[in-house]
Structures are given as C-alpha cells and as structure tokens.
C-alpha cells in the first residue's frame, strides 16, 4: 500500500511539472538569418514595438507600412526577400 501511494505521489508531481511547462509561453522562432534580424531589429523596436510578440507576417506588415521610415539596411532585407 505504501508503494502505491509513493507511485501516485510521484506521478502527480511529474504531471504538475509538465502542466507548468506547458503554461510557460513558447519562445517564438523568427524568420530570417541572424544578420537580417539584426538589420531590422532597431526598426521593429521603433515602429512595431506594440506588436513585437505577434507573428512574423504581422511584423512584416508593420515594416511595410513604415517603409519610407526604415533604415537602409532593413529596407534592403525586405527587398532581398521580395518584399
């Protein structure tokens, strides 16, 4: 009987740990090379700060809306990716 309670306790502890891990936000992978990300990081911070946690497509739309204000480096990233 003691072994049964030990097993149940261990199972419930491991289930709680898994549930806690699932609640933590997933770190989102971003598109583009590290160099491309670096080229646009300042522009994203400046013009798209409110939506930085959104999808890449949302950020891309924001950058496109602010196209005239982008740095040359970020603009070149968009051009080189057909945007």
mmCIF file of the C-alpha atoms, coordinates in Angstrom:
data_MODEL
# 
_entry.id   MODEL 
# 
loop_
_atom_site.group_PDB 
_atom_site.id 
_atom_site.type_symbol 
_atom_site.label_atom_id 
_atom_site.label_alt_id 
_atom_site.label_comp_id 
_atom_site.label_asym_id 
_atom_site.label_entity_id 
_atom_site.label_seq_id 
_atom_site.pdbx_PDB_ins_code 
_atom_site.Cartn_x 
_atom_site.Cartn_y 
_atom_site.Cartn_z 
_atom_site.occupancy 
_atom_site.B_iso_or_equiv 
_atom_site.pdbx_formal_charge 
_atom_site.auth_seq_id 
_atom_site.auth_comp_id 
_atom_site.auth_asym_id 
_atom_site.auth_atom_id 
_atom_site.pdbx_PDB_model_num 
ATOM 1  C CA . UNK A 1 1  ? 0.000  0.000  0.000   1.00 0.00 ? 1  UNK A CA 1 
ATOM 2  C CA . UNK A 1 2  ? 2.863  2.401  0.778   1.00 0.00 ? 2  UNK A CA 1 
ATOM 3  C CA . UNK A 1 3  ? 4.367  1.730  -2.643  1.00 0.00 ? 3  UNK A CA 1 
ATOM 4  C CA . UNK A 1 4  ? 1.053  2.556  -4.283  1.00 0.00 ? 4  UNK A CA 1 
ATOM 5  C CA . UNK A 1 5  ? 0.877  5.957  -2.551  1.00 0.00 ? 5  UNK A CA 1 
ATOM 6  C CA . UNK A 1 6  ? 4.508  6.649  -3.447  1.00 0.00 ? 6  UNK A CA 1 
ATOM 7  C CA . UNK A 1 7  ? 3.842  5.902  -7.118  1.00 0.00 ? 7  UNK A CA 1 
ATOM 8  C CA . UNK A 1 8  ? 0.691  8.063  -7.124  1.00 0.00 ? 8  UNK A CA 1 
ATOM 9  C CA . UNK A 1 9  ? 2.585  10.918 -5.470  1.00 0.00 ? 9  UNK A CA 1 
ATOM 10 C CA . UNK A 1 10 ? 5.424  10.720 -7.987  1.00 0.00 ? 10 UNK A CA 1 
ATOM 11 C CA . UNK A 1 11 ? 3.031  10.593 -10.919 1.00 0.00 ? 11 UNK A CA 1 
ATOM 12 C CA . UNK A 1 12 ? 1.053  13.586 -9.728  1.00 0.00 ? 12 UNK A CA 1 
ATOM 13 C CA . UNK A 1 13 ? 4.266  15.569 -9.135  1.00 0.00 ? 13 UNK A CA 1 
ATOM 14 C CA . UNK A 1 14 ? 5.538  14.838 -12.640 1.00 0.00 ? 14 UNK A CA 1 
ATOM 15 C CA . UNK A 1 15 ? 2.150  15.673 -14.178 1.00 0.00 ? 15 UNK A CA 1 
ATOM 16 C CA . UNK A 1 16 ? 2.181  19.026 -12.371 1.00 0.00 ? 16 UNK A CA 1 
ATOM 17 C CA . UNK A 1 17 ? 5.647  19.789 -13.709 1.00 0.00 ? 17 UNK A CA 1 
ATOM 18 C CA . UNK A 1 18 ? 4.552  19.006 -17.270 1.00 0.00 ? 18 UNK A CA 1 
ATOM 19 C CA . UNK A 1 19 ? 1.467  21.200 -16.919 1.00 0.00 ? 19 UNK A CA 1 
ATOM 20 C CA . UNK A 1 20 ? 3.618  24.066 -15.606 1.00 0.00 ? 20 UNK A CA 1 
ATOM 21 C CA . UNK A 1 21 ? 5.974  23.769 -18.588 1.00 0.00 ? 21 UNK A CA 1 
ATOM 22 C CA . UNK A 1 22 ? 3.040  23.913 -20.988 1.00 0.00 ? 22 UNK A CA 1 
ATOM 23 C CA . UNK A 1 23 ? 1.746  27.121 -19.392 1.00 0.00 ? 23 UNK A CA 1 
ATOM 24 C CA . UNK A 1 24 ? 5.015  28.952 -19.978 1.00 0.00 ? 24 UNK A CA 1 
ATOM 25 C CA . UNK A 1 25 ? 4.993  30.926 -23.224 1.00 0.00 ? 25 UNK A CA 1 
ATOM 26 C CA . UNK A 1 26 ? 6.889  29.358 -26.044 1.00 0.00 ? 26 UNK A CA 1 
ATOM 27 C CA . UNK A 1 27 ? 9.769  31.402 -27.349 1.00 0.00 ? 27 UNK A CA 1 
ATOM 28 C CA . UNK A 1 28 ? 8.926  32.088 -30.918 1.00 0.00 ? 28 UNK A CA 1 
ATOM 29 C CA . UNK A 1 29 ? 11.376 31.329 -33.682 1.00 0.00 ? 29 UNK A CA 1 
ATOM 30 C CA . UNK A 1 30 ? 11.778 34.240 -36.054 1.00 0.00 ? 30 UNK A CA 1 
ATOM 31 C CA . UNK A 1 31 ? 12.337 34.085 -39.796 1.00 0.00 ? 31 UNK A CA 1 
ATOM 32 C CA . UNK A 1 32 ? 15.477 35.330 -41.470 1.00 0.00 ? 32 UNK A CA 1 
ATOM 33 C CA . UNK A 1 33 ? 19.148 34.973 -40.822 1.00 0.00 ? 33 UNK A CA 1 
ATOM 34 C CA . UNK A 1 34 ? 20.707 36.449 -37.697 1.00 0.00 ? 34 UNK A CA 1 
ATOM 35 C CA . UNK A 1 35 ? 22.158 39.211 -39.907 1.00 0.00 ? 35 UNK A CA 1 
ATOM 36 C CA . UNK A 1 36 ? 18.727 40.039 -41.346 1.00 0.00 ? 36 UNK A CA 1 
ATOM 37 C CA . UNK A 1 37 ? 17.186 40.079 -37.889 1.00 0.00 ? 37 UNK A CA 1 
ATOM 38 C CA . UNK A 1 38 ? 19.930 42.401 -36.650 1.00 0.00 ? 38 UNK A CA 1 
ATOM 39 C CA . UNK A 1 39 ? 19.443 44.724 -39.645 1.00 0.00 ? 39 UNK A CA 1 
ATOM 40 C CA . UNK A 1 40 ? 15.750 45.184 -38.806 1.00 0.00 ? 40 UNK A CA 1 
ATOM 41 C CA . UNK A 1 41 ? 15.840 44.930 -35.007 1.00 0.00 ? 41 UNK A CA 1 
ATOM 42 C CA . UNK A 1 42 ? 16.029 48.703 -34.486 1.00 0.00 ? 42 UNK A CA 1 
ATOM 43 C CA . UNK A 1 43 ? 13.184 49.351 -36.933 1.00 0.00 ? 43 UNK A CA 1 
ATOM 44 C CA . UNK A 1 44 ? 10.968 46.701 -35.348 1.00 0.00 ? 44 UNK A CA 1 
ATOM 45 C CA . UNK A 1 45 ? 11.633 48.199 -31.908 1.00 0.00 ? 45 UNK A CA 1 
ATOM 46 C CA . UNK A 1 46 ? 10.964 51.724 -33.139 1.00 0.00 ? 46 UNK A CA 1 
ATOM 47 C CA . UNK A 1 47 ? 7.930  51.250 -35.378 1.00 0.00 ? 47 UNK A CA 1 
ATOM 48 C CA . UNK A 1 48 ? 6.401  47.919 -34.359 1.00 0.00 ? 48 UNK A CA 1 
ATOM 49 C CA . UNK A 1 49 ? 7.008  47.726 -30.609 1.00 0.00 ? 49 UNK A CA 1 
ATOM 50 C CA . UNK A 1 50 ? 3.328  47.167 -29.798 1.00 0.00 ? 50 UNK A CA 1 
ATOM 51 C CA . UNK A 1 51 ? 3.176  44.030 -31.945 1.00 0.00 ? 51 UNK A CA 1 
ATOM 52 C CA . UNK A 1 52 ? 6.651  42.575 -31.422 1.00 0.00 ? 52 UNK A CA 1 
ATOM 53 C CA . UNK A 1 53 ? 5.178  39.409 -29.899 1.00 0.00 ? 53 UNK A CA 1 
ATOM 54 C CA . UNK A 1 54 ? 2.937  38.793 -32.892 1.00 0.00 ? 54 UNK A CA 1 
ATOM 55 C CA . UNK A 1 55 ? 3.677  36.582 -35.887 1.00 0.00 ? 55 UNK A CA 1 
ATOM 56 C CA . UNK A 1 56 ? 6.367  37.317 -38.447 1.00 0.00 ? 56 UNK A CA 1 
ATOM 57 C CA . UNK A 1 57 ? 3.708  38.216 -41.010 1.00 0.00 ? 57 UNK A CA 1 
ATOM 58 C CA . UNK A 1 58 ? 2.222  40.832 -38.685 1.00 0.00 ? 58 UNK A CA 1 
ATOM 59 C CA . UNK A 1 59 ? 5.657  42.350 -38.114 1.00 0.00 ? 59 UNK A CA 1 
ATOM 60 C CA . UNK A 1 60 ? 6.346  42.280 -41.843 1.00 0.00 ? 60 UNK A CA 1 
ATOM 61 C CA . UNK A 1 61 ? 3.092  44.155 -42.487 1.00 0.00 ? 61 UNK A CA 1 
ATOM 62 C CA . UNK A 1 62 ? 4.103  46.738 -39.894 1.00 0.00 ? 62 UNK A CA 1 
ATOM 63 C CA . UNK A 1 63 ? 7.514  47.193 -41.522 1.00 0.00 ? 63 UNK A CA 1 
ATOM 64 C CA . UNK A 1 64 ? 5.876  47.556 -44.920 1.00 0.00 ? 64 UNK A CA 1 
ATOM 65 C CA . UNK A 1 65 ? 3.514  50.221 -43.550 1.00 0.00 ? 65 UNK A CA 1 
ATOM 66 C CA . UNK A 1 66 ? 6.530  52.121 -42.268 1.00 0.00 ? 66 UNK A CA 1 
ATOM 67 C CA . UNK A 1 67 ? 8.646  51.516 -45.380 1.00 0.00 ? 67 UNK A CA 1 
ATOM 68 C CA . UNK A 1 68 ? 9.592  55.163 -46.007 1.00 0.00 ? 68 UNK A CA 1 
ATOM 69 C CA . UNK A 1 69 ? 10.960 55.454 -42.453 1.00 0.00 ? 69 UNK A CA 1 
ATOM 70 C CA . UNK A 1 70 ? 13.010 52.223 -42.368 1.00 0.00 ? 70 UNK A CA 1 
ATOM 71 C CA . UNK A 1 71 ? 16.778 52.196 -42.198 1.00 0.00 ? 71 UNK A CA 1 
ATOM 72 C CA . UNK A 1 72 ? 18.536 51.383 -45.444 1.00 0.00 ? 72 UNK A CA 1 
ATOM 73 C CA . UNK A 1 73 ? 19.750 48.051 -44.028 1.00 0.00 ? 73 UNK A CA 1 
ATOM 74 C CA . UNK A 1 74 ? 16.262 46.866 -43.101 1.00 0.00 ? 74 UNK A CA 1 
ATOM 75 C CA . UNK A 1 75 ? 14.832 48.079 -46.388 1.00 0.00 ? 75 UNK A CA 1 
ATOM 76 C CA . UNK A 1 76 ? 17.488 46.029 -48.188 1.00 0.00 ? 76 UNK A CA 1 
ATOM 77 C CA . UNK A 1 77 ? 16.463 42.943 -46.193 1.00 0.00 ? 77 UNK A CA 1 
ATOM 78 C CA . UNK A 1 78 ? 12.882 43.397 -47.382 1.00 0.00 ? 78 UNK A CA 1 
ATOM 79 C CA . UNK A 1 79 ? 13.991 43.972 -50.980 1.00 0.00 ? 79 UNK A CA 1 
ATOM 80 C CA . UNK A 1 80 ? 16.267 40.917 -50.948 1.00 0.00 ? 80 UNK A CA 1 
ATOM 81 C CA . UNK A 1 81 ? 13.340 38.809 -49.713 1.00 0.00 ? 81 UNK A CA 1 
ATOM 82 C CA . UNK A 1 82 ? 10.974 40.005 -52.419 1.00 0.00 ? 82 UNK A CA 1 
ATOM 83 C CA . UNK A 1 83 ? 9.005  42.395 -50.242 1.00 0.00 ? 83 UNK A CA 1 
# 
